[in-house]
Amino acid sequence: MDTTQILLIIILSLSTIILVIIGIQLIFILNDLRKILRKINLIIEGFEKIGLSFEHGLEEIIGFISGFKVVLKFFDIFNKKNGKKS
């Protein structure tokens, strides 16, 4: 074998080993990234649940206030009718 062939075999072997190591590291990085994205997704779902419950609470408060306004209008109309009759 020539020295160039030996040099090419060594360089190809080293580059293959380095690429395999890089591939394995990339698999580990992608696996960790998947775990992180799952945790972020759980956090986002928690915030979504909190937001929906807060929205539901606001809807109940607004419903109570509008019902209270209707009752006040009823009393206002009732007082106006009683005031005119007197």
C-alpha positions in Angstrom: 0.0 0.0 0.0 1.1 3.5 -0.7 1.4 6.1 2.0 -1.5 8.1 0.4 -3.8 5.1 0.7 -2.8 4.6 4.3 -3.3 8.3 5.0 -6.7 8.2 3.3 -7.8 5.1 5.3 -6.7 6.8 8.6 -8.5 10.1 7.7 -11.7 8.3 6.6 -11.7 6.1 9.8 -11.2 9.2 12.0 -13.8 11.2 10.3 -16.3 8.2 10.5 -15.6 7.9 14.2 -16.1 11.6 14.7 -19.3 11.7 12.7 -20.7 8.7 14.7 -19.8 10.5 18.0 -21.5 13.6 16.7 -24.6 11.6 15.7 -24.9 10.0 19.1 -24.5 13.4 20.8 -27.2 14.8 18.5 -29.6 12.0 19.5 -29.0 12.9 23.2 -29.6 16.6 22.5 -32.8 15.9 20.6 -34.0 13.6 23.4 -33.4 16.3 26.0 -35.1 18.9 23.8 -38.1 16.6 23.5 -38.3 16.3 27.3 -38.0 20.1 27.7 -40.7 20.7 25.2 -43.0 18.3 27.0 -42.4 20.2 30.3 -43.1 23.5 28.5 -46.3 22.1 27.1 -47.5 21.0 30.6 -46.7 24.5 31.9 -48.7 26.1 29.0 -51.6 23.8 29.6 -51.6 24.8 33.3 -51.6 28.5 32.3 -54.5 27.8 29.9 -56.5 26.1 32.7 -55.9 29.1 35.0 -56.9 31.5 32.2 -60.1 29.6 31.5 -61.0 29.4 35.2 -60.3 33.2 35.5 -62.4 33.9 32.5 -65.2 31.8 33.9 -65.0 33.7 37.2 -65.2 37.0 35.4 -68.2 35.8 33.5 -69.9 34.9 36.8 -69.1 38.3 38.3 -70.3 40.1 35.2 -73.5 38.0 35.3 -74.0 38.9 38.9 -73.5 42.6 38.3 -75.9 42.6 35.3 -78.5 40.8 37.4 -78.0 43.3 40.2 -78.6 46.2 37.7 -81.8 44.5 36.5 -83.0 44.4 40.2 -82.1 48.1 40.7 -84.0 49.0 37.5 -87.0 47.1 38.7 -86.9 48.9 42.1 -86.4 52.2 40.2 -89.5 51.6 38.0 -91.5 50.4 41.0 -90.5 53.6 43.0 -91.5 55.8 40.0 -94.9 54.2 39.7 -95.5 54.5 43.5 -94.3 58.1 43.4 -96.8 59.1 40.7 -99.7 57.5 42.4 -99.2 59.4 45.7 
